[in-house]
């Protein structure tokens, strides 16, 4: 009776979203029941349908199983951990501890199309650093088994050795679902940067062409990671890595700001600051004979002969015009070349294109020193230097953009965001996701512990330096992946009376034991499409605790003992929607019906969990 009132506790249903979008674009292909008629779709697309069996593309063992991993909605949740956070009530930065595939699914409703820049440094598939379930069945259950949350001892999945017949396929099976989900989180003008080495560079390029479209490849940045090694195999030292860049659809780089240190105005020219520039081009007199002539200074009569190998940049008539406009600088020595005044205010842009040759960022030794300075030791191998991530941020993200890193490692991306915000006064936000992978350390038992502690120490250092005079967001909310706060109905169990009776008993109180109202609240926010950073105000309404979301746009009451006066008091605040705990109606169907009708009278969406 009340199924339509139930809040959907699944993550975004991606196949359903894609189907609805397709039907919106091509309504003529809709069949009875809202299905898609592919014959009609082929007609609508005309000659653009490729029906051939042989075509160029990327295939690998396990690819079809990836679609199942992508299309299976998550029934997990993200539990708040205020005790591990900084400024939990006010910050918009997030650190999520959990499997990134599940986290990416859970973020879909809240952050779809909102992320400007993604940077990831995934496992390079060198044979030792790669952990992944052998059966590819990525799920919340897999994560719970991995972290020992199922009553079993946590287990480490096998590494992916190069003697394995599925060496590359395993890596692709790990990356494909994550990139697919990440693409949907990007804004249309968003970009993803992916660090990689030679092992999987070819596979990654093809995979990104498959997920994002070949036309959205921007470039391969080449970064020198170390000085040459004398121990290199075959006396060839591989000293570089790549950062490939792919746009969602219409990314434009912010470029590199031009340096204006050489500009001045020594002659008080009314056009402002200028710098001298070359007045020749690298072509011989045989190619440009009309640009090969003696240049005469009209003020002195001195003649400046052309260079046979570099003629003047302009024909005589254009050059005469430049001279008349006082744009040519004549030296006293006729053996030197005249130069052109280039005025700063006439520049078409204040930036240069971002080069794919990264020669201004540090080596890996820089990141080692950074961690040493922060921790007094180096608790994490293979982190990227701060200058690399800051460079990528500078060319891609504006002052208020959201930055995502779902292979967070030691937390370099958050460090770079906080550092750059201090440098330019911006307020970029970060979302980090890191698996709590065991480290065999006592001080930092998991990599996620290293991530959080690094960001804490960076924030403290920045605040010690300036006292946060710029009033920037220097905090983060910690969330941890877990099973839903609500026990789902299991339709796959034995349908015997005994089994059904046991499951019905479980659903008398369907909230898992040990879960707090805050745990339930953030699952409601997440599954309702609100960002995890949204402001939440706690109110007292007719003696009941009510959570006000985004200045009252949604009200949530998790009281277990609702009354009609308290329901009416909540409704009278006129939110757009309200959510009650089903348990709060205590089986009183009449009270629930009346609550729903009270909402309906004021055009308020009524939901229960």
Buried (B, 14 or more C-beta within 10 A) or exposed (E): EEEEBEBEBBBBBBEEBEBEEBBEEBEEBBEEEEEBBEEBBBEBEEEEEEEEEEEEEBEBBBBEBBBEBBBBBBBBBBBBBEEBBBBBEEBBBBBBBBBBBBBBBBBBBBBBEBBBBBBBBBBBBBBEEBBBBEEBEBBBBBBBBBBEBEEEEBEEBEBBEEEBEBBBBBBBBBBBBBBBBBBBBBBEBBBBBBBBBEBBBEBBBBBBBBBBBEEBBBBBBBBBBEEEEEEEEEEEBEBEBBBBBBBBBEBEBEBBEEEEEEBEEEEEEEBEBBBEEEBBEEBEBEEBEEBBBEBBBEEEEBEBEBBEEBBBBBEEEEBBEBBEEEBBBBEEEBEEBBBBBBBBEEEEEEEEEBEBEBEEBBBBEBBBBBBEEBBEEBBBEBBBBBBBBBBBBBBBBEEEBBBBBBBBBBBBBBBBBBBBBBEEEBBBBBBBBBBBBBBEEEEBBBBBBBBBBBBBBBBEBBBEEEEBEEEBBBBBBBBBBBBBBBBEEEEEEEEEEEEEEEBEEEEEEBBBEEBEBBBBBBBBBBBBEBBBBBEBEEBEBBEBEBBBBBEBEBBBBBBEEBBEEBBBBBBEBEBEBBBBBBBBBEEBEEBBEBBBEBBEEEEBBBBBB
